Amino acid sequence: MIVVSDSGPLIALAKIGKLNVLMELFGQITIPRAVWIEVVERGKGKPGSDEVKNANWIKVIEVEDKLSVEILRKEIEIGEAEAIVLAKELNANLIILDEKIPRIIAKSLGLTVVGSLAILFIAKKRGIIGEDLDLLINELRTKGVRFSDKVIEELRRMCGSA
């Protein structure tokens, strides 16, 4: 299974000590160079930096189609643009994105999209996470990760309350 991630979900999951959930769910995650730069280099000392740098299950791949990245950059950030283009290039099974506009773009290109919260719900349902989801969701909010109650309710409905 090929799974590509943007930086936001990596940082969000690292903030609550749950980055390893991605490895447990998917075995390997692929990120574009721009995401590596954002999380590891520019994010040095911030949540996710050391975790991503030291995760041998996170693979960094250069995007080939620079023109598509530049076109997407008119609407979204470079990490998001590279993640979407890389997911298309690799024919990824899944792309992990949290921001609304990139999610809409990725879906319009035929990509299957999930976000950080969906990852937590799936991990809970599969028994990878033992903690109460409401506690993790509150911890994310406390640490500055924003999402709506509507998103949480939709995930509860889809996942059967996990």
C-alpha positions in Angstrom: 0.0 0.0 0.0 1.4 3.4 -1.0 0.5 6.2 1.5 1.6 9.8 1.0 1.4 12.4 3.8 1.5 16.2 4.1 3.3 17.8 7.0 0.2 18.8 9.0 -0.9 15.3 9.9 2.7 14.3 10.8 3.0 17.3 13.2 -0.5 16.8 14.7 0.1 13.1 15.4 3.6 13.8 16.8 2.2 16.5 19.2 0.2 13.8 21.0 2.8 11.1 20.7 0.9 9.1 18.1 3.1 9.4 15.0 3.9 5.7 15.3 0.3 4.9 14.6 1.0 5.6 10.9 3.7 2.9 10.9 1.5 0.5 12.6 -1.4 1.1 10.2 0.6 1.3 6.9 4.1 0.0 7.5 5.6 2.9 5.4 4.7 6.4 4.7 6.1 8.4 1.7 6.6 12.2 1.9 7.8 14.6 -0.7 11.1 16.6 -0.1 9.1 19.8 0.7 7.4 18.1 3.6 10.7 16.8 4.9 12.1 20.4 4.7 9.1 21.8 6.5 8.9 19.3 9.3 12.6 18.3 9.9 14.7 21.2 8.7 12.6 24.4 9.2 10.7 22.7 12.1 13.9 21.8 14.0 13.1 21.6 17.7 9.3 21.6 17.1 6.9 18.7 17.4 7.5 16.0 14.7 11.0 17.2 13.7 13.1 14.5 15.5 10.4 11.9 15.2 10.2 12.2 11.4 13.9 12.5 11.0 14.5 9.3 13.0 11.6 7.3 11.5 13.2 4.8 9.1 9.6 3.9 7.9 9.2 7.4 6.4 10.5 7.5 2.9 11.4 10.8 1.1 10.8 10.9 -2.6 11.4 13.8 -5.0 8.5 15.0 -7.1 9.1 14.7 -10.8 6.3 17.0 -12.2 7.5 20.4 -11.0 5.1 22.2 -13.3 2.1 20.7 -11.6 3.5 21.7 -8.2 4.0 25.3 -9.4 0.4 25.4 -10.7 -1.0 24.1 -7.4 1.2 26.6 -5.5 -1.1 29.3 -6.7 -3.8 27.9 -4.4 -2.0 25.9 -1.6 1.4 25.6 0.2 4.4 23.8 -1.3 4.2 20.8 1.0 0.6 20.2 0.2 1.2 20.7 -3.5 4.1 18.3 -3.6 2.2 15.7 -1.6 -0.7 15.8 -4.0 1.5 15.6 -7.1 3.6 12.8 -5.5 0.5 10.8 -4.7 -0.6 11.1 -8.3 2.8 10.1 -9.6 3.0 7.1 -7.3 -0.6 6.1 -7.9 -0.9 6.2 -4.1 -3.7 4.3 -2.4 -4.1 7.1 0.2 -3.1 10.7 0.9 -3.1 12.1 4.4 -4.1 15.8 4.3 -5.8 17.9 7.0 -6.4 21.3 5.2 -9.7 21.8 3.4 -8.6 23.3 0.1 -5.8 20.7 -0.5 -8.3 17.9 0.4 -10.8 19.2 -2.2 -8.0 19.4 -4.9 -6.8 15.9 -4.1 -10.3 14.4 -4.2 -11.0 16.2 -7.5 -7.9 14.4 -8.9 -9.3 11.1 -7.9 -7.1 10.6 -4.8 -8.5 8.9 -1.6 -8.0 11.3 1.3 -8.0 10.9 5.0 -6.9 13.3 7.8 -5.3 13.0 11.2 -8.6 12.5 13.0 -9.6 9.7 10.6 -6.2 8.0 11.3 -6.9 8.1 15.0 -10.4 6.7 14.6 -9.1 3.9 12.3 -6.3 3.1 14.8 -8.8 3.0 17.7 -11.1 0.7 15.8 -8.2 -1.6 15.0 -7.0 -1.7 18.6 -3.7 0.1 17.9 -4.7 3.0 20.2 -6.0 2.1 23.7 -6.6 5.7 24.9 -10.0 7.3 24.8 -10.5 9.2 21.5 -12.1 12.2 23.2 -9.0 12.6 25.4 -6.8 12.5 22.3 -9.0 14.9 20.4 -9.0 17.4 23.4 -5.2 17.0 23.6 -4.9 17.9 19.9 -7.1 21.0 20.4 -5.1 22.0 23.5 -1.9 21.8 21.3 -3.4 24.1 18.6 -4.7 21.6 16.1 -8.0 23.0 14.7 -10.9 21.0 13.4 -14.7 21.2 13.7 -17.1 19.3 15.8 -18.9 18.5 12.6 -15.8 16.5 11.4 -15.6 14.6 14.6 -19.3 13.7 14.4 -19.0 12.6 10.8 -16.1 10.3 11.7 -18.0 8.9 14.7 -20.9 8.1 12.3 -18.6 6.5 9.7 -16.5 4.5 12.2 -19.4 3.5 14.4 -18.0 5.6 17.3 -14.7 3.7 17.2 
